[in-house]
Amino acid sequence: MMTRFILCIGWLFLTACSGDTPVVEGDTPAAVSGQVVVLTSRDEKFMHGLWEQVKAAHPRIELVVDYGKDAGYLDRMRVERDNPRADLYLSKASGPLESAVADDLLAPLPASLLEKVPERFRGTDGRWVGLSARARVLVRRKGLETKVERLQDLTDPALKGRVARTVATNSSFVGGVASYLAQHGEAETRSWLAGLQENSAGNVHPKHTPAVAAVAEGLADVALVNHYYFYRNVLGKSVSATATEDEIAEKLKNAPIEVIYPASKGSGVAWNVSGAGLLKGAPHAPAALAVLEILLSMEGQKAYAFTNREYPVVAGVASPPGVHAADSFTWSDAALPQLAAHQSQAVALIQELGLE
C-alpha cells in the first residue's frame, strides 16, 4: 500500500516543534527538500507518529511510504540497482538489511549518524543503522510448577503440548533461531528446535498476540515471543499517558501471566532490531538522511518506545512505563552481522526439521 504525505506545516508550527531536531549538516529545516521514497516492512500503525515528526521538522520534504514485504523490496532494489527510484529501506529485522549490504545496494552512512547509536546497533561497514530493539522473552503462566527460566527449559518433557509459539516462518522466530545458532552452534540448536517442536505441537499460532493469549487463557503454560506482546496483553495495546506507576504495578500483579527475560545457557537475552539504510544512488540522499536523523533523534526514539514499547537504541531515552529497563537484564553479545549471517542456516534447520 502506498501512502503519500504532502508536507505543508507552517513556519510557526515548525519553530515550536523542531527545536533541537537534527538536520543534514549545513541545512535548515526549510532548506531540506525533495521527495523521499521509503520502502518498509514495518506496520503502518507503528510508523505513523514518526512520519508526523518528519512532517513537522521538514515541511518541504514529501514522504512517499510504501508498506510491504522484505523479499519483494530486495528484488525491487536489485532490479533498480542502476537507477534506484527509492531512497530509504526500513526493515523490521537485521537479516534483510544485511542481504541488501551483501548485494551492494546500500550506501555508507555518515559517521555523524552512525555515532548516535552503540556499535552493536550498526550494520556491516556502516551501511545501515538500528532504529529500535526487541528482546525475545518467555511469557509464563503464574504458579507454574515446571521451572521455565531459560530457552533450554522449553524442551522439558513436562511441557509437552504446553508451549505456545508463532509459526516458524515468522521473521522474529527465525531471528531467534539465528541468535541461538550464533551462541550455541548447529548441533545444540538442532536438538533445541526438535524439543521445541515436540512441546509446541497443537499450540502454534499465526502471530505473537494469540500465542500470549493462549497462556493468559490457560491453553498453554509458556510462550516464546517478542517482549512487547506481553506488555500489550497486560497493559493495553497503547501506552497510557495518564497511567500512574501504582496502576501499572497493579495490572502486572493481577495478570495471570508474567514475563521472563531468559538468559540462555552461556549467553544473554536474544535480540534483534528494526533498522534502515540509504539506497546506493538514492535520488534524494540529503533529504533521506534528514529523515533518518529524525528517526534517531530523542523524540523519534521516544516514539518507537511509546508506540510499540520497543527499546530505544539511542542512549538517554528511557523505556516506556512498566517495561523492564534495557539495563536490567543481560543482552546477547551476538553482533547484528553475526545474527544475519546465521539467518539462512536457521531457515534450513527449520525446514529440515519440518517445523510448522
C-alpha positions as CSV (number, residue, x, y, z in Angstrom):
1,M,0.0,0.0,0.0
2,M,1.3,3.4,-1.0
3,T,0.8,6.3,1.4
4,R,1.7,9.8,0.4
5,F,2.4,12.5,2.9
6,I,2.4,16.1,1.5
7,L,4.2,18.3,4.0
8,C,2.7,21.8,4.4
9,I,3.3,22.7,8.0
10,G,3.7,26.5,8.6
11,W,6.8,28.1,10.0
12,L,5.2,29.0,13.3
13,F,4.4,25.4,14.0
14,L,7.8,24.3,12.8
15,T,9.6,26.7,15.1
16,A,7.5,25.4,18.1
17,C,8.1,21.7,17.3
18,S,11.5,21.3,15.8
19,G,13.7,22.9,18.4
20,D,16.7,20.6,18.7
21,T,15.8,18.3,15.9
22,P,18.9,17.3,13.9
23,V,19.1,18.2,10.2
24,V,21.6,17.4,7.5
25,E,24.8,19.4,8.1
26,G,24.6,22.9,6.7
27,D,20.9,22.9,6.0
28,T,18.0,24.4,7.9
29,P,14.6,22.6,8.1
30,A,13.2,24.8,5.3
31,A,16.2,24.1,3.0
32,V,15.9,20.3,3.2
33,S,13.5,19.3,0.4
34,G,12.7,16.7,-2.1
35,Q,10.5,13.6,-2.4
36,V,11.8,10.7,-0.2
37,V,10.5,7.3,-1.2
38,V,10.6,4.8,1.7
39,L,10.3,1.1,1.4
40,T,9.4,-0.5,4.7
41,S,8.3,-3.9,6.1
42,R,7.2,-2.2,9.3
43,D,3.5,-2.0,10.0
44,E,2.0,1.4,9.2
45,K,0.5,1.8,12.7
46,F,4.0,1.7,14.2
47,M,5.4,4.3,11.9
48,H,2.7,7.0,11.6
49,G,3.9,9.0,14.6
50,L,7.4,9.1,13.3
51,W,6.3,10.3,9.9
52,E,4.4,13.1,11.7
53,Q,7.6,14.2,13.3
54,V,9.3,14.3,9.9
55,K,6.5,16.4,8.6
56,A,6.8,18.9,11.5
57,A,10.6,19.2,11.2
58,H,11.0,19.3,7.4
59,P,7.9,20.9,5.8
60,R,9.5,20.8,2.3
61,I,10.1,17.0,2.3
62,E,7.5,15.0,0.6
63,L,7.4,11.4,2.0
64,V,6.1,8.6,-0.1
65,V,5.9,5.4,2.1
66,D,5.4,2.0,0.6
67,Y,4.5,-0.7,3.1
68,G,5.2,-4.3,2.0
69,K,7.5,-7.4,2.4
70,D,11.3,-7.5,2.7
71,A,11.7,-10.2,-0.1
72,G,9.8,-8.0,-2.6
73,Y,11.8,-4.9,-1.7
74,L,15.1,-6.7,-2.1
75,D,14.1,-7.9,-5.5
76,R,13.0,-4.4,-6.5
77,M,16.2,-2.8,-5.3
78,R,18.2,-5.4,-7.3
79,V,16.2,-4.6,-10.4
80,E,16.6,-0.9,-9.9
81,R,20.2,-1.1,-8.9
82,D,21.5,1.2,-11.7
83,N,18.6,3.7,-11.5
84,P,17.0,3.5,-8.0
85,R,13.6,5.1,-7.6
86,A,13.6,4.7,-3.8
87,D,15.7,6.4,-1.2
88,L,15.4,4.6,2.1
89,Y,14.9,0.9,3.1
90,L,13.4,0.3,6.5
91,S,13.2,-3.3,7.7
92,K,11.8,-4.9,10.9
93,A,14.8,-7.3,11.1
94,S,18.6,-7.2,10.5
95,G,18.7,-10.2,8.1
96,P,17.1,-8.4,5.1
97,L,19.3,-5.3,5.7
98,E,22.4,-7.4,5.7
99,S,21.2,-9.1,2.5
100,A,21.0,-5.6,0.9
101,V,24.6,-4.9,2.1
102,A,25.8,-8.2,0.6
103,D,24.3,-7.2,-2.7
104,D,25.9,-3.7,-2.5
105,L,22.5,-2.0,-2.6
106,L,23.1,0.4,0.4
107,A,25.4,3.4,0.7
108,P,27.7,4.1,3.6
109,L,26.0,6.3,6.2
110,P,27.7,9.4,7.6
111,A,29.7,8.9,10.8
112,S,27.7,11.6,12.5
113,L,24.6,9.5,12.1
114,L,26.2,6.1,13.0
115,E,27.7,7.6,16.1
116,K,24.2,8.2,17.5
117,V,24.0,4.5,18.4
118,P,26.3,2.0,20.1
119,E,28.4,-0.1,17.6
120,R,26.3,-3.2,18.2
121,F,23.4,-1.4,16.6
122,R,25.2,-0.7,13.3
123,G,25.3,-2.9,10.2
124,T,28.2,-4.1,8.3
125,D,30.5,-1.3,7.0
126,G,28.2,1.3,8.4
127,R,25.7,0.6,5.6
128,W,22.7,0.7,7.9
129,V,21.7,1.6,11.4
130,G,19.4,0.1,14.0
131,L,16.3,2.2,14.9
132,S,14.7,0.1,17.7
133,A,15.5,-3.1,19.6
134,R,13.3,-6.0,20.7
135,A,14.1,-8.9,23.1
136,R,12.9,-12.5,22.8
137,V,11.2,-13.4,26.1
138,L,9.2,-16.1,27.7
139,V,5.6,-15.4,28.9
140,R,4.9,-17.8,31.7
141,R,1.7,-18.7,33.5
142,K,1.9,-17.6,37.1
143,G,2.0,-20.5,39.6
144,L,3.6,-22.9,37.0
145,E,5.4,-25.6,38.9
146,T,7.7,-26.6,36.0
147,K,10.8,-24.5,36.0
148,V,10.9,-22.2,33.0
149,E,13.7,-19.6,33.2
150,R,15.9,-20.3,30.1
151,L,15.3,-21.0,26.5
152,Q,16.6,-24.6,27.1
153,D,13.7,-25.1,29.6
154,L,11.2,-25.1,26.7
155,T,12.3,-28.6,25.8
156,D,11.4,-30.1,29.2
157,P,9.1,-33.1,28.6
158,A,6.8,-31.8,31.3
159,L,5.8,-29.0,28.9
160,K,4.7,-31.3,26.0
161,G,1.9,-29.6,24.1
162,R,2.0,-26.6,26.5
163,V,4.5,-24.3,24.7
164,A,2.9,-21.6,22.5
165,R,4.8,-20.0,19.7
166,T,4.3,-18.4,16.3
167,V,4.7,-20.2,13.0
168,A,8.3,-21.0,12.2
169,T,8.2,-18.7,9.2
170,N,7.7,-15.7,11.4
171,S,10.7,-13.3,10.9
172,S,11.2,-12.9,14.7
173,F,11.1,-16.7,15.2
174,V,13.7,-17.1,12.5
175,G,15.8,-14.3,14.0
176,G,15.6,-16.0,17.4
177,V,16.8,-19.3,15.9
178,A,19.7,-17.4,14.2
179,S,20.6,-15.9,17.6
180,Y,20.6,-19.4,19.2
181,L,22.8,-20.7,16.4
182,A,25.3,-17.9,16.9
183,Q,25.6,-18.7,20.6
184,H,25.3,-22.5,20.7
185,G,26.2,-24.0,17.3
186,E,24.3,-26.2,14.9
187,A,24.1,-29.4,16.9
188,E,22.7,-27.9,20.1
189,T,20.3,-25.7,18.1
190,R,19.0,-28.7,16.2
191,S,18.4,-30.5,19.5
192,W,16.6,-27.5,21.0
193,L,14.4,-27.0,17.9
194,A,13.4,-30.7,18.0
195,G,12.4,-30.4,21.6
196,L,10.5,-27.1,21.0
197,Q,8.7,-28.7,18.1
198,E,7.6,-31.6,20.3
199,N,6.4,-29.3,23.1
200,S,4.6,-26.8,20.9
201,A,2.6,-29.3,18.9
202,G,-1.0,-28.1,18.8
203,N,-0.1,-24.7,20.1
204,V,1.4,-23.0,17.0
205,H,-0.2,-19.6,16.2
206,P,0.0,-17.3,13.2
207,K,1.2,-14.4,15.3
208,H,2.6,-13.4,18.7
209,T,-0.6,-12.0,20.1
210,P,-2.6,-15.2,20.1
211,A,0.4,-17.1,21.5
212,V,0.4,-14.8,24.5
213,A,-3.4,-15.0,24.8
214,A,-3.1,-18.8,24.9
215,V,-1.0,-18.6,28.1
216,A,-3.3,-15.9,29.6
217,E,-6.3,-18.1,29.0
218,G,-4.7,-21.3,30.4
219,L,-4.4,-23.0,27.0
220,A,-0.6,-23.1,27.3
221,D,2.0,-22.7,30.1
222,V,4.6,-20.6,28.3
223,A,5.0,-18.7,25.1
224,L,8.1,-17.6,23.2
225,V,7.5,-14.1,21.8
226,N,8.9,-10.5,21.4
227,H,8.8,-8.6,24.7
228,Y,6.2,-6.0,23.7
229,Y,3.5,-8.6,23.2
230,F,3.5,-9.4,26.9
231,Y,3.0,-5.7,27.8
232,R,0.3,-5.2,25.2
233,N,-1.7,-8.1,26.7
234,V,-1.3,-6.9,30.3
235,L,-1.1,-3.1,30.0
236,G,-3.1,-2.5,26.8
237,K,-2.1,-2.1,23.1
238,S,-1.4,1.6,23.6
239,V,0.8,3.3,26.2
240,S,-1.3,5.3,28.5
241,A,-0.1,8.8,29.1
242,T,-2.0,9.1,32.3
243,A,-1.4,5.7,34.0
244,T,0.4,6.0,37.3
245,E,3.2,3.7,38.5
246,D,0.8,2.2,41.0
247,E,-1.8,1.5,38.4
248,I,0.7,-0.2,36.1
249,A,2.1,-2.2,39.1
250,E,-1.4,-3.3,39.9
251,K,-2.1,-4.6,36.4
252,L,1.2,-6.5,36.4
253,K,0.4,-8.0,39.8
254,N,-3.1,-9.1,38.9
255,A,-2.3,-10.5,35.5
256,P,-2.4,-14.3,35.1
257,I,0.9,-14.2,33.3
258,E,4.5,-12.9,33.9
259,V,7.4,-12.1,31.6
260,I,10.8,-13.8,31.9
261,Y,13.9,-12.3,30.1
262,P,15.7,-15.7,29.6
263,A,19.5,-15.6,29.8
264,S,20.1,-18.6,27.7
265,K,22.8,-21.1,28.8
266,G,26.1,-19.3,28.3
267,S,24.6,-16.2,26.7
268,G,22.2,-13.3,27.3
269,V,18.7,-12.5,26.1
270,A,18.3,-12.9,22.3
271,W,17.5,-9.7,20.5
272,N,17.1,-8.1,17.1
273,V,16.4,-4.7,15.7
274,S,14.4,-2.7,13.1
275,G,16.8,-0.7,11.0
276,A,17.3,1.5,8.0
277,G,19.7,2.1,5.2
278,L,20.2,4.6,2.4
279,L,20.0,3.1,-1.1
280,K,23.1,3.5,-3.2
281,G,22.4,6.2,-5.8
282,A,19.3,7.4,-3.9
283,P,17.9,10.3,-5.9
284,H,17.2,12.5,-2.8
285,A,20.0,11.4,-0.4
286,P,20.3,14.6,1.6
287,A,16.5,14.6,2.3
288,A,16.6,10.9,3.1
289,L,19.4,11.4,5.6
290,A,17.4,14.2,7.2
291,V,14.6,11.6,7.7
292,L,17.0,9.2,9.3
293,E,18.2,12.0,11.6
294,I,14.6,12.4,12.9
295,L,14.1,8.7,13.5
296,L,17.3,8.7,15.6
297,S,16.5,11.9,17.4
298,M,15.5,11.8,21.1
299,E,11.8,12.5,20.1
300,G,11.9,9.9,17.4
301,Q,13.3,7.3,19.7
302,K,10.6,8.1,22.3
303,A,8.0,7.5,19.5
304,Y,9.4,4.0,19.0
305,A,9.3,3.4,22.7
306,F,5.8,4.7,23.3
307,T,4.1,3.5,20.1
308,N,5.0,-0.2,20.4
309,R,7.1,-0.4,23.6
310,E,10.3,-1.2,21.7
311,Y,13.6,-0.5,23.2
312,P,15.3,2.7,22.0
313,V,18.8,2.4,20.6
314,V,19.9,5.9,21.4
315,A,21.4,6.4,24.9
316,G,19.3,8.5,27.3
317,V,15.9,7.5,26.0
318,A,14.1,5.6,28.7
319,S,11.9,2.5,28.2
320,P,8.1,3.2,28.4
321,P,6.3,2.9,31.8
322,G,6.1,-0.7,33.1
323,V,8.6,-2.2,30.7
324,H,11.7,-3.8,32.1
325,A,14.5,-1.3,31.7
326,A,17.1,-2.2,29.0
327,D,19.9,-2.3,31.5
328,S,18.0,-4.6,33.9
329,F,19.0,-7.8,32.1
330,T,21.9,-9.2,30.1
331,W,21.6,-8.9,26.3
332,S,23.2,-11.5,24.0
333,D,26.6,-10.3,22.7
334,A,26.0,-11.6,19.2
335,A,26.5,-8.7,16.8
336,L,23.9,-7.9,14.1
337,P,26.0,-9.0,11.2
338,Q,26.6,-12.3,13.1
339,L,22.9,-12.8,13.5
340,A,22.2,-12.1,9.9
341,A,25.0,-14.5,8.8
342,H,23.1,-17.3,10.5
343,Q,19.7,-16.5,9.0
344,S,19.9,-18.9,6.1
345,Q,21.2,-21.7,8.3
346,A,18.3,-21.0,10.7
347,V,15.8,-21.3,7.8
348,A,17.5,-24.5,6.6
349,L,17.3,-26.1,10.0
350,I,13.6,-25.1,10.5
351,Q,12.8,-26.6,7.1
352,E,14.8,-29.8,7.7
353,L,13.0,-30.5,11.0
354,G,9.7,-29.7,9.5
355,L,8.6,-27.0,12.0
356,E,5.1,-25.7,11.3
